[in-house]
Amino acid sequence: MPAVSGLNIYPIKSCAGIALNEARLLETGLEYDRNWMVVDRDGLMLTQRSHGRLALIRVALDEGNGDLIVAAPGMPELRTPLAVTALGRPALIETRVWRDAMSAFDTGPQTEAWFSTFLGVPARLVRFDPAVRRVVDPLWTGDIEAITQFADGFPLLVIGEASLADLNRRLTGKGAPSIPMNRFRPNLVFTGIDAYHEDYVESLTVWTADGTAQLHLVKPCARCPMPSIDQDSGAPDPQWPNEPLDTMSAYRGNARLDGALTFGQNAIVSSGFGARLALGQQIDAELRFED
């Protein structure tokens, strides 16, 4: 029986993730996932695509004190409130994630100084405004209206362990090092399904402690160069700077996305808002039947 084998959140977009034993599922994805984002002086997002050092920024949840803890090499610990209401009267700034423009809350001068110092460029940390309803592209969701926060485009990213195992066999077969799952930054990882089987799954039903939650897998995840960035160093492997994309180029081109390399599936939450997902929970997979 397929089961949940990994749950990850990335509270600050493009910074390090947190592996969890359980997580609350919301309409926007896992609680606290991509609730914050680093932006430049014009409010445009900064990601590992251009600033690999973001991978070195580690975060932790201190729910007892209501803080997000931020840390990085050579930097003092930084704290910012988990709750939007605890920010007081924050300034609203205009920001953008790809084509989606929205207002967001500036978390203040202390976080601005911290991120600017570490990244070496003017940078601010913004918090998603819960009053904003950022609707996912209906081209992929059909009749289901889904929302997300600062994720690239969808509430969740889902990958099967067998898919990474197959990719790593191909990498080591050519002499390249294997890579960990964090290169692909999934939210939900599962075991018990064959490699790339998620490409053909329409929905996943997760059996939670208080019922079920249903996820619809709606779009293959097209891959930019970010999977080439070692999440421990913030830079590509000097010997293999274009991996795993070079290896993926031989077999992961996707006709649905004009030949783009894909790995994993973007998903939306169709039921089970408020459910607690946990490691080991069983999953039912329903296949998608194409016309």
ChimeraX attribute file (.defattr): number of C-alpha atoms within 10 A of each C-alpha:
attribute: neighborCount
match mode: 1-to-1
recipient: residues
	/A:1	10
	/A:2	18
	/A:3	20
	/A:4	21
	/A:5	18
	/A:6	23
	/A:7	22
	/A:8	22
	/A:9	24
	/A:10	25
	/A:11	26
	/A:12	26
	/A:13	24
	/A:14	26
	/A:15	24
	/A:16	22
	/A:17	25
	/A:18	17
	/A:19	14
	/A:20	14
	/A:21	13
	/A:22	16
	/A:23	20
	/A:24	15
	/A:25	19
	/A:26	20
	/A:27	17
	/A:28	26
	/A:29	27
	/A:30	27
	/A:31	17
	/A:32	21
	/A:33	24
	/A:34	25
	/A:35	23
	/A:36	26
	/A:37	26
	/A:38	23
	/A:39	22
	/A:40	16
	/A:41	11
	/A:42	13
	/A:43	23
	/A:44	18
	/A:45	21
	/A:46	20
	/A:47	18
	/A:48	19
	/A:49	14
	/A:50	10
	/A:51	15
	/A:52	21
	/A:53	21
	/A:54	24
	/A:55	22
	/A:56	20
	/A:57	22
	/A:58	18
	/A:59	21
	/A:60	16
	/A:61	17
	/A:62	13
	/A:63	11
	/A:64	6
	/A:65	9
	/A:66	14
	/A:67	17
	/A:68	19
	/A:69	16
	/A:70	22
	/A:71	16
	/A:72	18
	/A:73	10
	/A:74	7
	/A:75	13
	/A:76	10
	/A:77	12
	/A:78	16
	/A:79	18
	/A:80	19
	/A:81	19
	/A:82	21
	/A:83	13
	/A:84	17
	/A:85	9
	/A:86	12
	/A:87	16
	/A:88	9
	/A:89	11
	/A:90	16
	/A:91	13
	/A:92	15
	/A:93	13
	/A:94	14
	/A:95	21
	/A:96	16
	/A:97	18
	/A:98	10
	/A:99	8
	/A:100	13
	/A:101	13
	/A:102	18
	/A:103	18
	/A:104	24
	/A:105	21
	/A:106	24
	/A:107	22
	/A:108	15
	/A:109	10
	/A:110	13
	/A:111	20
	/A:112	20
	/A:113	14
	/A:114	22
	/A:115	23
	/A:116	16
	/A:117	13
	/A:118	18
	/A:119	14
	/A:120	11
	/A:121	12
	/A:122	16
	/A:123	24
	/A:124	26
	/A:125	27
	/A:126	28
	/A:127	27
	/A:128	19
	/A:129	17
	/A:130	12
	/A:131	8
	/A:132	13
	/A:133	13
	/A:134	18
	/A:135	15
	/A:136	21
	/A:137	13
	/A:138	11
	/A:139	9
	/A:140	15
	/A:141	17
	/A:142	10
	/A:143	8
	/A:144	13
	/A:145	13
	/A:146	22
	/A:147	20
	/A:148	24
	/A:149	27
	/A:150	24
	/A:151	21
	/A:152	16
	/A:153	22
	/A:154	27
	/A:155	25
	/A:156	25
	/A:157	25
	/A:158	25
	/A:159	27
	/A:160	29
	/A:161	20
	/A:162	19
	/A:163	19
	/A:164	20
	/A:165	16
	/A:166	13
	/A:167	18
	/A:168	19
	/A:169	14
	/A:170	17
	/A:171	19
	/A:172	12
	/A:173	11
	/A:174	10
	/A:175	10
	/A:176	17
	/A:177	17
	/A:178	17
	/A:179	19
	/A:180	14
	/A:181	17
	/A:182	17
	/A:183	14
	/A:184	20
	/A:185	22
	/A:186	22
	/A:187	25
	/A:188	21
	/A:189	21
	/A:190	22
	/A:191	20
	/A:192	15
	/A:193	16
	/A:194	13
	/A:195	17
	/A:196	19
	/A:197	15
	/A:198	26
	/A:199	20
	/A:200	16
	/A:201	17
	/A:202	17
	/A:203	21
	/A:204	22
	/A:205	18
	/A:206	24
	/A:207	22
	/A:208	17
	/A:209	11
	/A:210	9
	/A:211	10
	/A:212	18
	/A:213	21
	/A:214	20
	/A:215	22
	/A:216	21
	/A:217	25
	/A:218	19
	/A:219	22
	/A:220	22
	/A:221	23
	/A:222	17
	/A:223	16
	/A:224	12
	/A:225	15
	/A:226	21
	/A:227	22
	/A:228	22
	/A:229	24
	/A:230	19
	/A:231	24
	/A:232	12
	/A:233	12
	/A:234	17
	/A:235	18
	/A:236	18
	/A:237	15
	/A:238	7
	/A:239	9
	/A:240	13
	/A:241	15
	/A:242	15
	/A:243	21
	/A:244	23
	/A:245	18
	/A:246	14
	/A:247	16
	/A:248	17
	/A:249	15
	/A:250	9
	/A:251	10
	/A:252	17
	/A:253	16
	/A:254	16
	/A:255	10
	/A:256	10
	/A:257	13
	/A:258	8
	/A:259	12
	/A:260	17
	/A:261	21
	/A:262	23
	/A:263	25
	/A:264	25
	/A:265	24
	/A:266	24
	/A:267	29
	/A:268	27
	/A:269	27
	/A:270	16
	/A:271	16
	/A:272	22
	/A:273	17
	/A:274	14
	/A:275	20
	/A:276	21
	/A:277	24
	/A:278	22
	/A:279	17
	/A:280	17
	/A:281	17
	/A:282	19
	/A:283	21
	/A:284	14
	/A:285	19
	/A:286	14
	/A:287	14
	/A:288	13
	/A:289	8
	/A:290	5
	/A:291	3
